[in-house]
Amino acid sequence: MVITASSYRTEAVFDYSWKNVVVAYWNRYPNPSSSHVLTEDTIQREVRDGKLYSRRLLSKTNPVPKWGSRFYNNVPVKIVEDSVLDPVAKTFTTFTRNLGMKKIMRVDEIVTYTEQNDGSTLAVRRAYISSQVFGFSRAIRAFGIERFKSNSNKASNGFDYVLRRMFPKSQSSVHHSASPAAGATGAFAAHQSELSVATTAAVPNHTSTIKSVARIGYDFMKCHASKIAQLFSVRN
């Protein structure tokens, strides 16, 4: 039997240290975005070669589309999660797969959390979705990819919620790979350009001129303070 698989990759950046992200990971349920997660249990944990290996069993449920009800009912599905924590390399990798309904749709997911140079943490999420249902494999895989996209965003937002609660003094924000707002970036660049023109229109080596230019720059910042504040504001 030939099994065709579809894959999808997404990234999210958490403005927290790798250590904080790992600590919060074990406490990420419940959160407002995890109503589909019913139970979680740690069934094995051990340290080998300086790395922490864990296995957990989760029970999840998701609404089934109308066309999918002919294959299975909306019942909880068991998920097994294996993880490897390397405190030296500062990497944390999780491997999850569903135990039930595998012939209908199997989802293998790998998430890697790594420390970035700026102190934030990058989460790279990959999913491999396959189906053995003859004649419906393509539709089921397409549905699985769309469901994975939706759940990835929910998982990142829910995790960020937990991080904000556990580490309220840290700056909080989660950035998805396709999130940058071109409008805000363009506006900020325009303000920078305008400020540059205002302060460098004439630069003779004279103390009074320097003071005058500084005053122009100050007046500009004062007039545009509200706009600049909006550009730098972060909505969680």
C-alpha positions in Angstrom: 0.0 0.0 0.0 1.4 3.4 -1.0 1.0 6.1 1.7 1.3 9.7 0.5 2.3 12.3 3.0 1.9 16.1 3.1 4.2 18.4 5.2 4.0 21.9 6.6 6.5 24.1 8.5 5.9 27.1 10.6 8.0 29.3 13.0 7.3 31.4 16.0 9.6 33.6 18.1 9.0 34.0 21.8 10.5 37.0 23.5 11.6 34.9 26.5 14.9 33.1 27.4 15.2 29.5 26.4 15.3 28.5 30.0 11.9 30.3 30.7 10.4 28.7 27.7 11.4 25.2 28.7 10.1 25.8 32.3 6.8 27.1 31.0 6.4 24.2 28.5 5.7 21.7 31.3 3.0 24.1 32.6 1.3 25.2 29.4 -2.0 23.5 30.1 -4.6 24.7 30.7 -4.7 28.0 28.8 -7.5 29.9 26.9 -6.4 28.3 23.6 -6.2 24.7 24.8 -9.9 23.7 25.3 -9.3 20.7 23.0 -6.7 19.3 25.3 -8.5 17.1 27.8 -5.8 15.3 29.8 -2.0 15.1 30.1 0.1 12.5 32.0 3.8 11.9 32.3 4.4 8.2 31.9 8.2 8.1 31.7 11.2 10.4 32.5 14.9 9.7 32.8 18.3 11.4 32.3 20.7 9.8 29.9 24.1 11.3 28.8 23.2 14.5 30.4 19.9 14.9 28.5 16.4 14.7 29.9 14.1 12.2 28.0 10.4 12.3 28.7 7.3 10.6 27.4 3.8 11.9 28.0 0.3 10.8 27.0 -2.3 13.4 26.1 -5.9 13.2 25.1 -7.2 15.7 22.6 -10.3 16.3 20.6 -11.2 18.5 17.6 -14.4 19.1 15.7 -14.9 16.8 12.8 -16.0 18.3 9.4 -19.3 17.0 7.9 -17.5 14.9 5.3 -15.3 13.3 8.0 -18.2 12.0 10.1 -18.6 9.1 7.7 -15.1 7.9 8.7 -15.0 8.5 12.4 -16.9 10.2 15.3 -15.7 13.2 17.2 -14.1 11.2 20.0 -10.9 12.0 22.0 -7.7 10.8 20.4 -4.7 9.7 22.4 -1.4 11.5 21.6 2.0 10.3 22.6 4.7 13.0 23.1 8.4 12.2 23.4 10.9 15.0 24.1 14.6 15.5 24.5 16.0 18.3 26.6 19.7 19.2 26.1 20.8 21.8 28.6 24.3 22.1 27.2 23.3 22.7 23.5 20.2 24.6 24.8 17.8 22.7 22.5 14.5 21.2 23.4 12.8 18.9 20.8 9.4 17.3 21.0 8.0 14.5 18.9 4.2 13.8 18.9 2.0 11.3 17.0 -1.5 10.1 17.3 -2.2 6.6 18.5 -5.7 6.3 17.3 -7.3 6.9 13.8 -3.8 6.4 12.2 -5.2 4.7 9.0 -7.6 7.6 8.5 -5.1 10.4 9.3 -1.7 10.2 10.9 0.0 13.3 12.2 3.7 13.3 13.1 4.8 16.6 14.5 8.3 17.8 15.5 8.9 21.0 17.4 12.4 22.4 18.1 13.0 25.2 20.6 16.4 26.9 20.3 18.0 29.9 21.9 18.7 33.0 19.7 21.5 35.5 19.9 19.1 38.2 21.1 18.0 36.1 24.0 14.6 35.1 22.5 13.6 31.6 21.7 12.8 30.2 18.2 10.2 27.5 17.8 10.3 25.6 14.5 7.2 23.3 14.0 7.0 20.7 11.3 4.1 18.4 10.6 3.9 15.3 8.4 0.3 14.2 7.6 -0.6 11.0 5.9 -3.7 8.9 5.2 -4.6 5.4 4.0 -8.2 6.1 3.0 -8.4 5.2 -0.7 -10.0 7.9 -2.8 -10.0 10.4 0.1 -6.4 10.6 1.0 -5.8 14.0 -0.7 -8.8 15.6 0.9 -7.9 14.3 4.3 -4.3 15.4 4.0 -5.5 18.9 2.9 -7.8 19.1 5.9 -5.0 18.0 8.2 -2.7 20.7 6.9 -5.4 23.4 7.4 -6.1 22.1 10.9 -2.4 22.1 11.7 -2.1 25.7 10.6 -5.0 26.8 12.8 -3.8 24.7 15.8 -0.2 26.1 15.4 -1.4 29.6 15.9 -3.6 28.7 18.8 -0.7 26.7 20.4 1.7 29.7 20.1 -0.8 32.2 21.5 -1.8 29.9 24.3 1.9 29.3 25.2 2.6 33.0 25.1 -0.3 33.5 27.5 1.3 31.0 29.9 4.7 32.7 29.6 3.2 36.1 30.4 1.5 34.7 33.6 4.6 32.9 34.7 7.2 35.6 33.9 5.2 38.9 34.0 8.4 41.0 34.3 9.7 39.8 31.0 8.7 41.4 27.7 6.0 39.4 26.1 5.4 38.9 22.4 5.1 36.0 19.9 6.0 36.6 16.3 4.9 34.2 13.6 6.9 33.7 10.4 4.5 35.7 8.3 3.5 38.3 10.9 5.5 41.5 10.2 3.2 44.5 9.4 4.4 46.3 6.3 2.3 49.4 7.1 3.9 50.0 10.5 7.4 49.3 9.1 6.9 51.7 6.2 5.5 54.4 8.5 8.4 54.1 10.8 10.9 54.3 7.9 9.1 57.5 6.7 9.4 59.1 10.1 13.1 58.2 10.2 13.6 59.7 6.7 11.8 62.9 7.7 13.8 63.2 10.9 17.0 62.6 8.9 16.1 65.4 6.5 15.2 67.8 9.3 18.5 67.2 11.2 20.9 67.0 8.3 19.7 69.7 5.9 22.7 71.9 6.7 25.6 70.8 8.9 28.2 73.6 9.1 30.8 73.1 11.8 29.3 75.8 14.1 28.0 75.4 17.7 24.9 77.5 17.2 24.0 75.5 14.1 24.4 72.3 15.9 22.1 73.5 18.7 19.6 74.7 16.1 19.6 71.3 14.4 19.2 69.6 17.8 16.3 71.8 18.5 14.6 70.9 15.2 15.1 67.2 16.0 13.6 67.7 19.5 10.6 69.6 18.1 10.0 66.9 15.6 10.1 64.1 18.2 7.8 66.1 20.4 5.2 66.7 17.6 5.3 63.0 16.5 5.5 61.5 20.0 2.1 59.9 19.8 2.8 58.4 16.4 6.1 57.0 17.5 4.6 55.5 20.7 2.0 53.7 18.5 4.7 52.3 16.3 6.6 50.9 19.3 3.5 49.6 21.2 3.0 45.8 21.4 -0.4 44.3 21.6 -0.4 40.8 23.2 
